[in-house]
Amino acid sequence: MSIKQMIARIFLFHFILLLLLVLLSFVFMPKNNTEEAGMYNVKANGILGAPENSIDVLVIGDSEAYANISPLDIYDEYGITMYITGTPAQLINTSYDFLKKALKTQKPKIVILEAYNIFRDVSLGRVGKNFAQGILPIFLYHNRWKSLTFRDFNFEVDYTWTDELKGYNFSKKLAPSKNDDYMTKNKKNTKISSINMFYLEKIRKLCEEENISFMLLNTPNYKGWNYKRHQVISDYASKYQIDYLDMNVINDEIKIDWLTDTRDKGDHLNYNGALKVSKYLGNYLTSKMEFQNHKGETKYASWEKDLQKFKEKVQLRKQLHSYDHD
């Protein structure tokens, strides 16, 4: 066998393998965004089932986003529609992926990045893995082989589900922390890794290209946030004239009480704390830009239903007990 023939056979083998992987990816990829259909991170991916161009504010980030902000409370107060695509320990490259995914069907007025995950270091290996899973979903959904149905061999997708809480993770658990000054200024510094900066820039530039306002936010975090991290984000925001709200440095206004407002000793807020954050954030956003109040609009009738269910849930929890103590 000549060298040319050997190269041709190797090329043909890899070409056939690639075609097979593409075909299997279409089969294994969930055709709906429900848990039953095999979708991962269903609450975050609920954005795919939201009516087109119905979201005013898109929040991306990790668990700090989905634990500390309640979109329905903001809607109740201001008629602003918000969705959170947060997932546990979400890395910033995944935040970028969720942003791209959401912008296929949504045109929010503003995108908010909960900036805690800017300091979750992303490895090249993770970037490569996510890229491969994005191009060939078979690598992500290969475990679905046991649950495949005839529907999966129809390559059309139809995303029908959206989360009633709009990505928020409700919790009344109480595991108190301390009320001390964890944001004391110091001379120490830190920096954003080159990979994380690369994806932060991609997020900023994508918002710029789409003519969408971009904002950086840090919600209260006793365990993981500090002044040196605040300063790094503040410097970045100043450089690009990005709005930056760090609630950790204005607790005299938000009034988070770490004895009553945290579900896990200062890492995430419970509903009591999230309500304080949401009220402040809603007021902050409406003071910075103009939003249409969607309350009463026919197009947003589902939001009214979801809000009513949520209020009933909160009221029921109040009647049963004020907090679940860990």
Phi, psi and omega in degrees: 000130181284164179298321179297318179294321179296316178297319180297319180293319178298316179298315180297319179300311181292327178294316178295320178298318179296316178299320179295317179295321177297314180298313180296327178297318178296325181287313187281339180295130180303138181267356173221167183259030178263161177296323180297329180279355178099006181290138173272157177048059189296324181297314179294318180284358173298341176300333182292335181263358178290142178307145184302135177053044181249357185254124179278320186231124177251127179250126177243154180146193184264207184294339175300328179287308188281345178268334192252355181231131179248099183303325182292328176290325175292319177297318181299322184276321190236353182072019179269134178265126182228144174226141181248123178256037180284147175223159182302131177052035182298130177274159188291333175292327175289324175301318178297319178297317178295323178297312179300317181297315182293323184287354175290332182234351183238152175227074182292157176287329183211143173249130179246125173259117171289112199280003180301321186284357173297336180257010169272104187297134179256129179270158176298326178298319178294320178299315179297319180296314179297322179296315180297319180292330178287320180283319182232088184301347177303328180290336179268321188250023183297336181285358181281358187302332180284337186250011180297143177234175177301330179301328183290343179270359168264113192287354180284138177256149179216097183276114189245349189252143171220150186285131180298330180266005175060038176094351181283143176254101185285135175207135173253012180298148177230118172225093191293158175239206180254158174253070176240175186272085181283352181256024179304134181294143174213171184270354180293155181222167175215180180214162177273131180297158184297321179293316179297321177296323178302314182282329174298319178294322179295321177295312181299315183290325178296317177298320179297316180296325182271004180058044179245133177296144180236133183225143174257138184222138166237118176276163185303131181210101182290321186284315194251351185254154179205173186292326181294323176292319177305316185294322179297314179293321179298319179295319179297314181298320179295321181300319184253010179055048178261140176292129180229123177241112175251105183289346180290338182260002180230038183293343175294339177266320184277326174066044172291130177251111185288355174275341185231345193250010181238144181269344188211047174063037169106358180274314179230154179274151167273186185297326179301317178287319180297326178295319177296316179297316184295318178298317180292316182296318178300316178295320180297313182297316182290340176279341183263329182210165184267129177238148174277134177279113186271358182297130181092350179281137182302321182300335185249027179299326180295328177294322178296319179295316180295322178296318180296317177299319181295316179298320178295322178295315180297317180296320179297317179295326178294322181289324182286310179191154183287317181216153169265112182275136174277000000 
